[in-house]
Amino acid sequence: MAKYLFKVSFSAEGLRGVMKEGAANRAAFIGKLYENAGGQLESFNFAFGDTDLYSIGELPDDASAAAIAMAVASSGVGSIETVKLLTPDQVDAARGIDTGYRAPGA
């Protein structure tokens, strides 16, 4: 399974929902969201700053991650950014691929 990071910024309406529902209830709900998509939530953290929430978990594929991102974004949450995370082994595999790229003017 692939690992994804979701970075969420709440709208005023979304923040009111968290205040009403409670942070722990929201985390449990998001855990079920991952499970419904065939994955598993690993980390769910609220934060200070421009991003209000960071969620990391495993999902079967990019389509599952896109489905979650679209569902969350269409709810009026504010904004959501989806980042596909890579393992060290995946990066090492990428290092071994000769793309033929050269810097401009090189």
N, CA, C and O atoms as a MOPAC input file, in Angstrom:
PM7 MOZYME 1SCF
protein

 N      0.83900 1    -1.18800 1     0.00000 1
 C      0.00000 1     0.00000 1     0.00000 1
 C      0.87600 1     1.24000 1     0.00000 1
 O      1.99500 1     1.22900 1     0.51400 1
 N      0.35900 1     2.29600 1    -0.57700 1
 C      1.06600 1     3.57300 1    -0.63200 1
 C      0.70700 1     4.41600 1     0.59100 1
 O     -0.35000 1     4.24200 1     1.19900 1
 N      1.60400 1     5.32700 1     0.93300 1
 C      1.39700 1     6.19800 1     2.08800 1
 C      1.15100 1     7.62500 1     1.60100 1
 O      1.80000 1     8.10300 1     0.67100 1
 N      0.19300 1     8.29400 1     2.25500 1
 C     -0.19300 1     9.64600 1     1.86000 1
 C     -0.26100 1    10.55300 1     3.08000 1
 O     -0.60900 1    10.13400 1     4.18400 1
 N      0.08400 1    11.80800 1     2.83600 1
 C     -0.06000 1    12.88000 1     3.82200 1
 C     -1.14200 1    13.81700 1     3.31100 1
 O     -1.06900 1    14.30000 1     2.18100 1
 N     -2.13700 1    14.07200 1     4.13500 1
 C     -3.16000 1    15.06700 1     3.81400 1
 C     -2.94300 1    16.26100 1     4.73500 1
 O     -2.89500 1    16.12100 1     5.95700 1
 N     -2.81400 1    17.44200 1     4.12300 1
 C     -2.66100 1    18.69400 1     4.86300 1
 C     -3.95200 1    19.47700 1     4.67800 1
 O     -4.32100 1    19.81600 1     3.55300 1
 N     -4.64000 1    19.76400 1     5.78000 1
 C     -5.96600 1    20.38800 1     5.71600 1
 C     -5.94200 1    21.73300 1     6.43100 1
 O     -5.40700 1    21.86500 1     7.53200 1
 N     -6.53400 1    22.71900 1     5.77900 1
 C     -6.78300 1    24.01300 1     6.41900 1
 C     -8.29600 1    24.18000 1     6.50200 1
 O     -8.99800 1    24.04300 1     5.50000 1
 N     -8.78600 1    24.47100 1     7.68200 1
 C    -10.22500 1    24.56900 1     7.89100 1
 C    -10.78500 1    25.91600 1     7.46600 1
 O    -10.13100 1    26.94800 1     7.62300 1
 N    -11.97700 1    25.90200 1     6.93700 1
 C    -12.76100 1    27.12400 1     6.78100 1
 C    -13.35500 1    27.42300 1     8.15700 1
 O    -13.25200 1    26.60300 1     9.06900 1
 N    -13.97000 1    28.58300 1     8.31000 1
 C    -14.61700 1    28.90900 1     9.58200 1
 C    -15.69700 1    27.87500 1     9.88800 1
 O    -15.86300 1    27.46800 1    11.03700 1
 N    -16.42700 1    27.45400 1     8.86300 1
 C    -17.48300 1    26.45300 1     9.04800 1
 C    -16.89600 1    25.11200 1     9.50600 1
 O    -17.44000 1    24.46400 1    10.40100 1
 N    -15.78800 1    24.70400 1     8.88900 1
 C    -15.14300 1    23.45700 1     9.27800 1
 C    -14.63800 1    23.49400 1    10.70400 1
 O    -14.76400 1    22.51100 1    11.43500 1
 N    -14.07200 1    24.61300 1    11.10600 1
 C    -13.58000 1    24.75800 1    12.47200 1
 C    -14.73700 1    24.73800 1    13.47000 1
 O    -14.61500 1    24.17300 1    14.55700 1
 N    -15.85000 1    25.35100 1    13.10100 1
 C    -17.03100 1    25.29100 1    13.97500 1
 C    -17.48000 1    23.83600 1    14.14900 1
 O    -17.89200 1    23.43300 1    15.23700 1
 N    -17.39800 1    23.07200 1    13.09100 1
 C    -17.76000 1    21.65700 1    13.17100 1
 C    -16.86500 1    20.88500 1    14.11700 1
 O    -17.34600 1    20.06200 1    14.89500 1
 N    -15.56400 1    21.14200 1    14.05800 1
 C    -14.62500 1    20.48100 1    14.98200 1
 C    -14.91600 1    20.90400 1    16.41700 1
 O    -14.88900 1    20.07700 1    17.32800 1
 N    -15.19300 1    22.18600 1    16.62000 1
 C    -15.50300 1    22.68200 1    17.96500 1
 C    -16.76300 1    22.00900 1    18.50800 1
 O    -16.83400 1    21.68500 1    19.69300 1
 N    -17.75200 1    21.80200 1    17.64700 1
 C    -19.01500 1    21.18000 1    18.06400 1
 C    -18.84500 1    19.67400 1    18.29400 1
 O    -19.31800 1    19.14100 1    19.29800 1
 N    -18.17600 1    18.99800 1    17.37200 1
 C    -18.05400 1    17.53900 1    17.38300 1
 C    -16.97500 1    17.04000 1    18.33700 1
 O    -17.12100 1    15.98100 1    18.94700 1
 N    -15.89200 1    17.80300 1    18.46600 1
 C    -14.75700 1    17.39800 1    19.28000 1
 C    -13.65500 1    16.81300 1    18.41700 1
 O    -13.91500 1    16.14500 1    17.41600 1
 N    -12.42800 1    17.07200 1    18.81800 1
 C    -11.26300 1    16.63500 1    18.04000 1
 C    -11.13100 1    15.11900 1    18.01600 1
 O    -10.82800 1    14.54900 1    16.96800 1
 N    -11.34900 1    14.45300 1    19.14400 1
 C    -11.21900 1    12.99100 1    19.20200 1
 C    -12.26500 1    12.31000 1    18.32200 1
 O    -11.96800 1    11.31700 1    17.66000 1
 N    -13.47200 1    12.83400 1    18.31400 1
 C    -14.51600 1    12.27500 1    17.45000 1
 C    -14.16000 1    12.44500 1    15.98600 1
 O    -14.42800 1    11.56400 1    15.16900 1
 N    -13.55900 1    13.57400 1    15.65600 1
 C    -13.17700 1    13.81100 1    14.26600 1
 C    -12.06900 1    12.85300 1    13.85000 1
 O    -12.09300 1    12.32200 1    12.74000 1
 N    -11.10900 1    12.63100 1    14.72100 1
 C    -10.02600 1    11.69600 1    14.42200 1
 C    -10.56900 1    10.28800 1    14.20500 1
 O    -10.13200 1     9.58900 1    13.29000 1
 N    -11.51300 1     9.87000 1    15.03300 1
 C    -12.11700 1     8.53900 1    14.87200 1
 C    -12.86700 1     8.44100 1    13.54400 1
 O    -12.80800 1     7.41700 1    12.86300 1
 N    -13.56800 1     9.50800 1    13.18700 1
 C    -14.29200 1     9.51700 1    11.91700 1
 C    -13.32900 1     9.39300 1    10.73500 1
 O    -13.60000 1     8.64500 1     9.79500 1
 N    -12.21600 1    10.11200 1    10.77400 1
 C    -11.23500 1    10.05300 1     9.68600 1
 C    -10.59100 1     8.67100 1     9.62900 1
 O    -10.28300 1     8.17800 1     8.54400 1
 N    -10.38700 1     8.05100 1    10.76800 1
 C     -9.89000 1     6.67800 1    10.78400 1
 C    -10.82100 1     5.74400 1    10.02700 1
 O    -10.36700 1     4.88500 1     9.27200 1
 N    -12.11700 1     5.91100 1    10.22800 1
 C    -13.11600 1     5.10200 1     9.49900 1
 C    -13.09500 1     5.42500 1     8.00400 1
 O    -13.30500 1     4.54200 1     7.17200 1
 N    -12.84300 1     6.68800 1     7.66900 1
 C    -12.75900 1     7.09200 1     6.26900 1
 C    -11.64400 1     6.33000 1     5.55300 1
 O    -11.83300 1     5.83100 1     4.44400 1
 N    -10.48500 1     6.24900 1     6.19700 1
 C     -9.37400 1     5.46600 1     5.64500 1
 C     -9.77300 1     3.99700 1     5.49000 1
 O     -9.52400 1     3.38700 1     4.45100 1
 N    -10.38800 1     3.44200 1     6.52000 1
 C    -10.80000 1     2.03500 1     6.48000 1
 C    -11.80000 1     1.77900 1     5.35800 1
 O    -11.70800 1     0.76700 1     4.66200 1
 N    -12.74900 1     2.68600 1     5.18100 1
 C    -13.74200 1     2.54600 1     4.11500 1
 C    -13.08900 1     2.53900 1     2.73200 1
 O    -13.61300 1     1.94600 1     1.78900 1
 N    -11.94400 1     3.20300 1     2.62800 1
 C    -11.21500 1     3.25800 1     1.35300 1
 C    -10.21900 1     2.10300 1     1.23100 1
 O     -9.46600 1     2.03600 1     0.26000 1
 N    -10.21200 1     1.19500 1     2.20900 1
 C     -9.31700 1     0.05100 1     2.15300 1
 C     -7.95400 1     0.29300 1     2.76500 1
 O     -7.02200 1    -0.47600 1     2.52800 1
 N     -7.82500 1     1.35900 1     3.55700 1
 C     -6.53100 1     1.70100 1     4.12800 1
 C     -6.54900 1     1.76900 1     5.63100 1
 O     -7.43200 1     1.21600 1     6.28700 1
 N     -5.54800 1     2.46600 1     6.17600 1
 C     -5.42300 1     2.59300 1     7.62400 1
 C     -4.79600 1     3.93300 1     7.98300 1
 O     -3.76900 1     4.31900 1     7.42400 1
 N     -5.41900 1     4.63300 1     8.91100 1
 C     -4.88900 1     5.88500 1     9.43300 1
 C     -3.71500 1     5.59100 1    10.35800 1
 O     -3.81200 1     4.72600 1    11.22800 1
 N     -2.60800 1     6.30500 1    10.17700 1
 C     -1.43900 1     6.13400 1    11.04400 1
 C     -1.25900 1     7.29400 1    12.00800 1
 O     -0.85600 1     7.10000 1    13.15500 1
 N     -1.55900 1     8.49900 1    11.54200 1
 C     -1.28800 1     9.68100 1    12.34700 1
 C     -2.33200 1    10.74600 1    12.03000 1
 O     -2.67800 1    10.96100 1    10.86900 1
 N     -2.83000 1    11.40800 1    13.06800 1
 C     -3.83700 1    12.45800 1    12.91000 1
 C     -3.50600 1    13.53400 1    13.92400 1
 O     -3.67900 1    13.33000 1    15.12600 1
 N     -3.02900 1    14.68400 1    13.45200 1
 C     -2.58400 1    15.73700 1    14.35900 1
 C     -3.10300 1    17.09800 1    13.94500 1
 O     -3.01900 1    17.48300 1    12.77900 1
 N     -3.64200 1    17.82500 1    14.91600 1
 C     -3.97600 1    19.22700 1    14.70800 1
 C     -2.70100 1    20.03800 1    14.89100 1
 O     -1.76600 1    19.58900 1    15.55400 1
 N     -2.66200 1    21.24300 1    14.29900 1
 C     -1.43600 1    22.03300 1    14.32400 1
 C     -1.74800 1    23.52200 1    14.34900 1
 O     -2.85300 1    23.95000 1    14.01600 1
 N     -0.74900 1    24.30000 1    14.75100 1
 C     -0.79900 1    25.75200 1    14.62600 1
 C     -0.31200 1    26.12300 1    13.23100 1
 O      0.38000 1    25.33700 1    12.58500 1
 N     -0.66600 1    27.30200 1    12.77000 1
 C     -0.13000 1    27.79800 1    11.50800 1
 C     -1.14500 1    27.72700 1    10.37600 1
 O     -2.35000 1    27.61400 1    10.60200 1
 N     -0.63000 1    27.79800 1     9.15200 1
 C     -1.49800 1    27.80200 1     7.97100 1
 C     -2.22900 1    26.48300 1     7.79000 1
 O     -3.35400 1    26.46000 1     7.29100 1
 N     -1.60500 1    25.39300 1     8.18800 1
 C     -2.22900 1    24.07500 1     8.09200 1
 C     -2.77300 1    23.71400 1     9.46700 1
 O     -2.05400 1    23.75400 1    10.46500 1
 N     -4.06200 1    23.35800 1     9.50100 1
 C     -4.71800 1    23.05300 1    10.76800 1
 C     -4.64700 1    21.58300 1    11.15000 1
 O     -4.78000 1    21.23200 1    12.32300 1
 N     -4.43600 1    20.71500 1    10.14700 1
 C     -4.49600 1    19.28600 1    10.39800 1
 C     -3.55700 1    18.53200 1     9.46600 1
 O     -3.50400 1    18.81200 1     8.26800 1
 N     -2.82100 1    17.58100 1    10.01500 1
 C     -1.97600 1    16.68600 1     9.23300 1
 C     -2.45600 1    15.25800 1     9.48800 1
 O     -2.59500 1    14.83300 1    10.63400 1
 N     -2.70100 1    14.54100 1     8.42100 1
 C     -3.14900 1    13.15800 1     8.51900 1
 C     -2.25800 1    12.30100 1     7.62700 1
 O     -2.05800 1    12.62000 1     6.45500 1
 N     -1.72200 1    11.21200 1     8.18000 1
 C     -0.88200 1    10.29200 1     7.41800 1
 C     -1.48600 1     8.91000 1     7.52900 1
 O     -1.88800 1     8.47500 1     8.60800 1
 N     -1.54300 1     8.22600 1     6.39600 1
 C     -2.04800 1     6.86600 1     6.42000 1
 C     -1.73600 1     6.13100 1     5.14000 1
 O     -1.24900 1     6.70600 1     4.16600 1
 N     -2.03100 1     4.83700 1     5.16500 1
 C     -1.83500 1     3.99600 1     3.98800 1
 C     -3.15700 1     3.80300 1     3.27400 1
 O     -4.20300 1     3.62300 1     3.89700 1
 N     -3.08600 1     3.84600 1     1.95000 1
 C     -4.24300 1     3.61600 1     1.09400 1
 C     -3.82400 1     2.71400 1    -0.05700 1
 O     -2.64900 1     2.67800 1    -0.42100 1
 N     -4.77400 1     1.98600 1    -0.63200 1
 C     -4.42000 1     1.02200 1    -1.67200 1
 C     -3.80100 1     1.63900 1    -2.92500 1
 O     -2.95400 1     1.01600 1    -3.56500 1
 N     -4.21800 1     2.86700 1    -3.28500 1
 C     -3.75700 1     3.43500 1    -4.54700 1
 C     -4.08000 1     4.92200 1    -4.62000 1
 O     -4.73000 1     5.48400 1    -3.73900 1
 N     -3.60400 1     5.54100 1    -5.70100 1
 C     -3.83400 1     6.97700 1    -5.89700 1
 C     -5.31600 1     7.30800 1    -6.03300 1
 O     -5.75700 1     8.36700 1    -5.58800 1
 N     -6.09100 1     6.40300 1    -6.64700 1
 C     -7.52600 1     6.66200 1    -6.81400 1
 C     -8.21700 1     6.75800 1    -5.45600 1
 O     -9.09900 1     7.59700 1    -5.27000 1
 N     -7.82900 1     5.91600 1    -4.51700 1
 C     -8.41000 1     5.97100 1    -3.16900 1
 C     -8.05000 1     7.28100 1    -2.47900 1
 O     -8.89100 1     7.89400 1    -1.82300 1
 N     -6.80000 1     7.70900 1    -2.62900 1
 C     -6.37300 1     8.98500 1    -2.04600 1
 C     -7.12600 1    10.14300 1    -2.68700 1
 O     -7.54400 1    11.07600 1    -2.00100 1
 N     -7.29700 1    10.08200 1    -3.99700 1
 C     -8.03000 1    11.14000 1    -4.69500 1
 C     -9.48900 1    11.17500 1    -4.24400 1
 O    -10.06300 1    12.25400 1    -4.09200 1
 N    -10.09000 1    10.01200 1    -4.03000 1
 C    -11.48000 1     9.95500 1    -3.57700 1
 C    -11.63900 1    10.63900 1    -2.22300 1
 O    -12.59100 1    11.38800 1    -2.00300 1
 N    -10.69900 1    10.37200 1    -1.31900 1
 C    -10.75400 1    11.02200 1    -0.00600 1
 C    -10.54900 1    12.52800 1    -0.15200 1
 O    -11.29200 1    13.31300 1     0.43800 1
 N     -9.55500 1    12.93500 1    -0.92800 1
 C     -9.27900 1    14.36700 1    -1.10600 1
 C    -10.47900 1    15.08600 1    -1.71400 1
 O    -10.82700 1    16.18800 1    -1.28800 1
 N    -11.10900 1    14.46800 1    -2.70300 1
 C    -12.26900 1    15.10800 1    -3.33500 1
 C    -13.44900 1    15.19200 1    -2.37800 1
 O    -14.15000 1    16.20300 1    -2.34300 1
 N    -13.67400 1    14.13200 1    -1.59800 1
 C    -14.77900 1    14.15300 1    -0.63600 1
 C    -14.56700 1    15.24500 1     0.41000 1
 O    -15.49400 1    15.97800 1     0.75100 1
 N    -13.34000 1    15.34300 1     0.91300 1
 C    -13.04300 1    16.35500 1     1.93300 1
 C    -13.13400 1    17.75900 1     1.32300 1
 O    -13.74900 1    18.64900 1     1.91000 1
 N    -12.53100 1    17.96000 1     0.16000 1
 C    -12.53500 1    19.28600 1    -0.46800 1
 C    -13.94900 1    19.75100 1    -0.80800 1
 O    -14.26600 1    20.93200 1    -0.66500 1
 N    -14.79200 1    18.83600 1    -1.25300 1
 C    -16.15300 1    19.21700 1    -1.65000 1
 C    -17.04400 1    19.51000 1    -0.45100 1
 O    -18.15700 1    20.00900 1    -0.61900 1
 N    -16.57100 1    19.20500 1     0.76200 1
 C    -17.36800 1    19.46700 1     1.96100 1
 C    -17.24000 1    20.91500 1     2.42000 1
 O    -17.91800 1    21.32900 1     3.36000 1
 N    -16.37900 1    21.68500 1     1.76600 1
 C    -16.18600 1    23.07200 1     2.15700 1
 C    -15.20000 1    23.23600 1     3.29100 1
 O    -15.28200 1    24.19400 1     4.05900 1
 N    -14.25800 1    22.29400 1     3.40100 1
 C    -13.31600 1    22.27800 1     4.50900 1
 C    -12.39300 1    23.49900 1     4.52800 1
 O    -11.91000 1    23.86800 1     5.59900 1
 N    -12.14400 1    24.10700 1     3.43900 1
 C    -11.17000 1    25.20100 1     3.31000 1
 C    -10.22800 1    24.82300 1     2.20400 1
 O    -10.42200 1    25.21900 1     1.05500 1
 N     -9.18300 1    24.04200 1     2.54200 1
 C     -8.29600 1    23.53300 1     1.49900 1
 C     -7.68400 1    22.22100 1     1.97400 1
 O     -7.56200 1    21.96500 1     3.17200 1
 N     -7.30200 1    21.40200 1     1.00400 1
 C     -6.64200 1    20.14300 1     1.29800 1
 C     -5.54400 1    19.94700 1     0.27800 1
 O     -5.74000 1    20.18600 1    -0.91400 1
 N     -4.39000 1    19.51300 1     0.74500 1
 C     -3.27300 1    19.17300 1    -0.13000 1
 C     -2.92300 1    17.71500 1     0.13500 1
 O     -2.79800 1    17.30000 1     1.28700 1
 N     -2.76600 1    16.94600 1    -0.92600 1
 C     -2.42900 1    15.53600 1    -0.81400 1
 C     -1.00000 1    15.33300 1    -1.27500 1
 O     -0.62300 1    15.77300 1    -2.36100 1
 N     -0.20100 1    14.66400 1    -0.44900 1
 C      1.19800 1    14.40500 1    -0.75500 1
 C      1.41900 1    12.89700 1    -0.70000 1
 O      1.15900 1    12.26500 1     0.32400 1
 N      1.89700 1    12.32300 1    -1.79800 1
 C      2.24000 1    10.90200 1    -1.78300 1
 C      3.63800 1    10.77100 1    -1.19900 1
 O      4.57800 1    11.41600 1    -1.66500 1
 N      3.76800 1     9.94400 1    -0.18900 1
 C      5.04400 1     9.77400 1     0.50600 1
 C      5.78400 1     8.56400 1    -0.05000 1
 O      5.17100 1     7.57800 1    -0.46000 1
 N      7.10500 1     8.65500 1    -0.05700 1
 C      7.95400 1     7.58200 1    -0.58000 1
 C      8.82000 1     7.00700 1     0.52800 1
 O      9.27500 1     7.73100 1     1.41300 1
 N      9.04300 1     5.70800 1     0.47200 1
 C      9.93100 1     5.04500 1     1.42800 1
 C     11.37800 1     5.25600 1     0.97500 1
 O     11.61100 1     5.61200 1    -0.18000 1
 N     12.35400 1     5.04200 1     1.86700 1
 C     13.75200 1     5.10600 1     1.44900 1
 C     14.05500 1     4.11800 1     0.31200 1
 O     14.81700 1     4.44800 1    -0.59700 1
 N     13.47700 1     2.93000 1     0.35100 1
 C     13.69800 1     1.95800 1    -0.72700 1
 C     13.19700 1     2.47100 1    -2.07100 1
 O     13.83300 1     2.24500 1    -3.10000 1
 N     12.05800 1     3.16100 1    -2.06600 1
 C     11.53500 1     3.71400 1    -3.31400 1
 C     12.45800 1     4.80800 1    -3.85300 1
 O     12.68100 1     4.89300 1    -5.06100 1
 N     12.98700 1     5.63200 1    -2.97300 1
 C     13.91100 1     6.68500 1    -3.40300 1
 C     15.20000 1     6.07100 1    -3.92900 1
 O     15.73600 1     6.52700 1    -4.93900 1
 N     15.70700 1     5.03200 1    -3.25000 1
 C     16.91300 1     4.36300 1    -3.73100 1
 C     16.68100 1     3.71600 1    -5.09700 1
 O     17.57100 1     3.73100 1    -5.94700 1
 N     15.49900 1     3.15300 1    -5.31200 1
 C     15.17400 1     2.58300 1    -6.62300 1
 C     15.16100 1     3.68200 1    -7.68400 1
 O     15.63700 1     3.47300 1    -8.80100 1
 N     14.62300 1     4.84000 1    -7.34200 1
 C     14.58800 1     5.96300 1    -8.28400 1
 C     15.99600 1     6.46400 1    -8.60300 1
 O     16.27700 1     6.86500 1    -9.73200 1
 N     16.88000 1     6.43900 1    -7.60100 1
 C     18.26200 1     6.87000 1    -7.82000 1
 C     18.92800 1     6.05100 1    -8.91300 1
 O     19.78200 1     6.56100 1    -9.63900 1
 N     18.54800 1     4.79800 1    -9.03300 1
 C     19.17500 1     3.90100 1    -9.99100 1
 C     18.63800 1     3.99400 1   -11.40600 1
 O     19.11200 1     3.27900 1   -12.29000 1
 N     17.67400 1     4.84500 1   -11.64100 1
 C     17.08000 1     4.98000 1   -12.97300 1
 C     17.76900 1     6.11700 1   -13.71800 1
 O     17.72000 1     7.26800 1   -13.28500 1
 N     18.40300 1     5.79600 1   -14.82700 1
 C     19.06200 1     6.81700 1   -15.64900 1
 C     18.03200 1     7.43400 1   -16.58300 1
 O     17.55900 1     6.78600 1   -17.51600 1
 N     17.69200 1     8.68500 1   -16.32500 1
 C     16.67800 1     9.38400 1   -17.12000 1
 C     17.26000 1    10.07800 1   -18.33800 1
 O     16.52800 1    10.44900 1   -19.25500 1
 N     18.57100 1    10.25600 1   -18.35000 1
 C     19.20700 1    10.99100 1   -19.45000 1
 C     19.10800 1    12.48700 1   -19.30200 1
 O     19.47600 1    13.22000 1   -20.22000 1
 N     18.61800 1    12.96300 1   -18.16900 1
 C     18.47100 1    14.40200 1   -17.94400 1
 C     19.83300 1    15.06200 1   -17.84100 1
 O     20.78600 1    14.47800 1   -17.32400 1
 N     19.91400 1    16.30800 1   -18.34800 1
 C     21.09700 1    17.13900 1   -18.15500 1
 C     20.61500 1    18.54400 1   -17.80900 1
 O     19.54400 1    18.96700 1   -18.24400 1
 N     21.40500 1    19.25300 1   -17.03500 1
 C     21.07400 1    20.62900 1   -16.67100 1
 C     21.17600 1    21.51500 1   -17.90500 1
 O     21.98100 1    21.23400 1   -18.79300 1
 N     20.37900 1    22.57800 1   -17.98100 1
 C     20.48100 1    23.49500 1   -19.10700 1
 C     21.90900 1    24.03000 1   -19.26500 1
 O     22.52300 1    24.46200 1   -18.29000 1
 N     22.42500 1    24.00000 1   -20.48000 1
 C     23.74600 1    24.51700 1   -20.76200 1
 C     24.89000 1    23.58400 1   -20.38800 1
 O     26.05500 1    23.92200 1   -20.59700 1
 N     24.57500 1    22.42400 1   -19.84300 1
 C     25.64800 1    21.50100 1   -19.42400 1
 C     26.19000 1    20.72800 1   -20.60900 1
 O     27.09400 1    19.90800 1   -20.44900 1

